[in-house]
Amino acid sequence: MLYYIFQYLESEFNLTGASVFQFITFRSAAAFILSLLISTIFGKKIIDFLRKQQVGETVRDLGLAGQVQKAGTPTMGGVIIILATLIPVLLLARLENVYIIILLITTVWMGLIGFTDDYIKVFKKDKAGLKGKFKVLGQVGLGIIVGSMLYFHPDVTIKEQLPNVEQIVQIDGKKKVFGDAHKSTKTTVPFLKDNELDYAKAFSFLGDGYEKYGWIVFIFVVVFIVTGVSNGANLTDGIDGLAAGSSAIIVITLAIFAWVSGNIIFADYLDVMYIPKSGEMTVFILAFAGALIGFLWYNTYPAQVFMGDTGSLTIGGIIAVIAIAIRKELLLPILAGIFVVENLSVMIQVSWFKYTKKKFGEGRRVFKMSPLHHHYQKLNYHESKIVTRFWIVGILLAVFTIVTLKLR
């Protein structure tokens, strides 16, 4: 909104300083600061409101140190993250940008799924919450919507052949960049010199014209990633500050990739896929990062509020969609390694328990408890130590992910 107001003031009245709103870097920084202020200042008011509504967490006694004491702590705090993200984005982003539209849809869609789950748990007193099949259906639905928009929308293109000096000319006193922007199902593969993979080639056996079926594979991949990452974030939200802090590290890293991918100069220099108009996502991503960091003000040990599924499902969905939009989804196993390990620990635990029960008549466990962070709690590590160490691992993974820009 402010972007359009200041654009009008500059064009009609030549207002001094109004042009600063044309710069993505300025609007991104402003979005980060504004979201941080909203989440910290108004977060307390939202927590007080949730407490008055008796929106308290129901905690089972699983033998974990300090777990029972958390009973009654306000949950559904993901509302703080969502509001602190949406308000700066609506004020500072270019709302006609297709990538911003997709991220807004993702935030609201996943927020509603998570909110419904929390509402059933808190107000309907049903600890199971929203049935798993409905959660998955919602995640799959979002994946189909996002995949379809990224594949079919005319503004979603890439430029594989970046322009050289001869292709940049002056027209009417303005620099124009010429190049072949086109639709593509290609993505980036880390560590490889020729680091592009075309999903459409899964149908190359059909012969000429196989590209027109590429949308099937692309949408399937989007559904798989959205579902997997949102569930991973959901499982990571188990101890104070773990999900929010780990997610903030991932999101800030994605902001770097989004800005580079949307800047033709840096995309050319780093030899990464240039995605026109994707740089605008940096405004959304930094607003999201500010909201997560502000939420940590109240969510670090001892937590004054929990994000609930309202926050965790939304966080996972947004991270997945950003990564897919900038064609860096194959980096998620590294960048979102914390989510991956948490997911795997549950899968391994359940699978091994079922297998040993069938074979030996008695279920056996690999971990003392899953997800993985609870395993360390069972080993009597204090949860603040577990969280800090997970953050350190997350930072190392983020640095390694950034290094892959040139590590080929």
N, C-alpha and C positions, 0 to 999 in steps of 0.2 A: 504493500500500500504506500509506504513512504517513498519507495523507489519511484512510483508513478507520479506522486505529488511533486517530488523534487525534479523529476524529469520535465514535468510541465512548467515548473517555476523557472527552470533554466532556459527552456525553449521560448517561453513567452516573455519573461522579464529579465533574462540573463542574470539571475540571482547569483551573486558571488558565493562560491563554495558548494553550490548545488550539484556540480558535476562529480563531486566525490562519491555520490551514490551510484555512479556508473561503474565503479570499481568493485569487483567481486571481493578483493582482499579487504576493503573497508567494510563492506556490508557483512562479510563473514566474521570479522573481528567484533563488529557491533552486535551481531546476533549472539556470539559467544558470551559477551559481557552481559547483555540483556537477559539471556536465559539463565545465566549464573545468578544474577540478582533476583529474578523471579523465583527461582527454585529455593534460594536461601531465605529471602525475605517473606515470601508468601507461603513457603513450604510449612513454616511453623503454624500459620493460620489453618492450613488444610489439615495438618496433623491434629490440631485441637478440635477441628470440626469432626474428623473421623473418630476421635476419642469420645466426643459427646454423642455420636451416633452409635457408640459401642461396637465399632467395626474392629473388633479385636481378633488377633490370631489364635486359633485353636491349636494347641501343641500336644502331641502325643509323647508320653514318657518312653523314650527309646534308649534310656541309659546314657545319654550324652550329657556331659558336664554343662550346666547352665541352661539346658534346653527348656526345662519346666518353668524357669523364671521368666521366660519370654512370653508366656501365655498372657493374653490380653493386650499385647503391644499392637497398636493400630496397624492394619494392613491396607491393601489397595492404594498404597502410596505411589504406585505407578502413575496415578493421576497427576502427581506433581511433575513427573518427567514429561508426560504428554503435553500438559499445558505450557510448561516452560520451553518446550520445543516449538509448539504450534504458533504461539503468540509472536515470537521474534521472526519466524519464517513468514507468517502472513504480513508482517510489517515491512520486512526488508528484502524478501526474495522476489524474483520475477515470476509471478504466479501463472503466467501462460506457458512457462517452460515445462515441457513434457516430463522431465525427470523430477521436478518439484511436485507436479501433479501426482505422479506415481508414488512418491514418498509420502505425500499427504494421505493418499488412499490407504497405503500400507499402515500408517500410524493409526488412523481411525479404525480400520478394519480389525487389526490385531488387538488394538485397545479394547474394542467392543467384545471380542472373544474372551480376552483375559478378564474384563470387568464382569462379564456374565458368569464366568467360572468362580470368581471371588464372591460375587453376590450370592450364588447358590451355597457356597461354603459358609459364609458369614450370616446371612439373613434366613436362609432356609435350613441352616444347621445340618447340611449334608456334607460331611467331610470329603466325600468323593468328588464334589464339585460337578462341573460340566462333564458329561460322559465323553470318554476318550474319542469315540467315533465322531462326535460333533466337533471336537477340537480339530481333529485331523481333516474333517470335511471343510472346516473354515480355512485351515492352512492350505489345503489343496485348491480351494476356491480362489484364495488370494494369489497363489502361484499361477493359476490359469489366467487371471486378470492381468497380472504383472507381465507374464510371458507374452501374452497376446499384444499388450501395448508396446512392449519393447520390440516385438517382431514386426507388427503391422503399422505402427504409427510412423508417418512420413518424416517426422523430425528426429527419429532415432536412426542415426547413420554413423559410419566410421570413415576415416580417410586413411587408406593404406599407403598411398604414395604422397608423402608430404611435399609441398611445393619447394622448388629450389629458387634461387635468387631471380632467375629469368621469369619465373611465373608470378612474381609479386610486382605489380605495376601500380602507378598512380592514376586514379580516375577521379576527376572533380576534386583534386586536392586530398583525396583519401586513399589510404593503402588498401588494395583489394587482394585477397588471397584466392588463387585459383587451384583447384584440385578436384579429384574425383570422390565426392562424398556419396556413399551408396549404402544400401541395406546389406547386412551381413550377419551370419550366424557364427562368425569367428570369435574366439576368445584367446586369452593369453595363457601360454603354458610356461611355468617358471623353469629356470635353469637351462633352457634350450636356446641355441643361437637363432634358429628360425622358429621363434616361439609362438606360433599361432596354430590353433586347432579349429577346424571347421566342423561344427556339429552336423551340418547337412551331409557330410561325407559318409555318415552312417547309412545313407541310402544310395551310395554310389553304385551299388550292384544293379540298380534299376536302369543304368545307362544315362544317355543324354536327358537333361531336364530334371535330374534328381534333386537339384537345388530347391525346387518348388515344394518339396516335402520336408525341408529343413525345419519348418515351424513345429513339426510334431516332436522331434528330438529336443529342440530348444525349450519348448514349453514343459516337456517332461523333466528336463534338467532343472528348470526354474522351480517347479513344484517340489522336486526332491530336495533342493538346497534350502528353500524357504521352510519346509517342514523340518528338516534336520537341524538347521541352525536355531530356529525358534524353540524347538524342544531342548536343544543343548543349553541355551540360555536359561530355560525354565528349570532344568536340573541343577544348574550352577547356582541358582538362587536358593542357598540353603543355610548360609551363615552370614553374619553381619558384614556388609560391604563387599562381599566377594563378586557377585554378579555385576553390580554397578561399577566397581573399580576396574574389573577385567574388561568390561564392555567399553569403558571410557578409553582405555588404552587401544583397543581395536578400532574404535571410531575415529580417534585422532589420526591413526595410521591411514585409515581409509580416506580421510580428508586430504592427506598429502597426495595419495594416488588420484583422487578425483580432480584436484587442482592441476596436477601434472597432465592428466589425460585430457583435460579441457583447455590446456594452453599449448598452442601449436609450436611455440618456440621451445618449451621444455620437453614436449613430446618428441620433437625432432632431435633435440640434443641427447635425450635418454633413450631414443629409439624404442618408444612405446607406442601403442596404438592411440592415435588421436581421435577423440570422440567429440565432435562439435556439440556445443551447448551443454556438455556434461559438467563443465566447471561451475555452473550455477548450483550444483548440488553441494558445493563447499559451504554455502550459506546455511543450508539445512543441516549438514553434518556437524558444523561447529556449534550451531544452536543446540543440537542433540547432545554433543559433548559437554557443553556448559550445563545442560539440564542434569546430566548424569553426575557431574562433579558436584553440582549444588545439592543434589539428592544425597550424596555421600556425607554431607554436613550432618545429616540426621540419621543416616543409615550405618555409619561406622560404629564399631563396638563401644559401648552397649547401644544397640539400635533403638531409636525413638519411633521408628516406623519401618515397616516392611513394604517392599514394592508389590508383592503378590503377583499373581499371573497377569494382572493388568499391566504391570511393568515388564516382567520377564519375557512374556510372549511377544510384546511389542518391540522390545529391544532386539530379540533374535530375528524377528521379521525384517526390521529396518536394516540391520547389519547385512543380512542375506541379500536384500534387494539392492543396496548400495554396491556390494561386491559384484553382483551380476550386471548391474547397469554400466559399471566401468570396466567390465570384462576381466575381472580379477578374482572370479569365484574359485578358480583352482588354487588360489593362494590361501583360501580359508582354512584348509587343514593345518597350515602353519600358523597363520595369524590368529585364528580362533582355536588354537590348540587346546586351550583350557576347556572350551566347550566340548571339543572332540573327545578329550580324555574323560571328561565327566560322563559323556554319553556312552563311551566304550566301557567304562567301569560298570555301568548298570547292565549293559548288554552281556558282558562277560559273566557278571555275577549271576544273572538270571539264567543264562544258558547253561553254565556249569552246574548250578543248583539243580536244574531240571534233569540234566544228563546224569549226574551222580545219583539222583533220587531214583531214576528209572533203572540204572545199572546196579546200584548197591542197596537200593531200598531206603537210602538215607541221603538227604540233600547236603552237599558240602559247599563251602564258600571259598572264593579266592581272596576276597577282601573281608575285613571284619564287618564292614558295612558299606553300602554304596548309596549315592554317588561317592566319588573318591574322597571329597573333603570330610565326609563323615568317617571314613576309614582312619584318617589321621586324628580325628576327635576321639575315636575309640582307643587310639594309641596314647591318649592323654596329652596331646598337643593343645595348647590354648588356641581358641579360634582366631584371635587377632594375629597370632604367629602364622597360622595356616594361611589366612587371607593375605598377609604381607608377602609370604613366600610365593603364593600363587601369582600375586601382582608382579613380583620380580621376574618370575618365569614368563609372564605375559609380556613384560617390557622386552625381555631378551628375544622372544618370538617376533615381536613387532619390529625390532631393529633388524633381525635377520630377514624379515619380509621386505623391508625397505631396501636392504642390500641386494635383493634379487632383481632390482631394477637394472643393475649392471653385472650381476653374477650369472654369467651364461657361458 
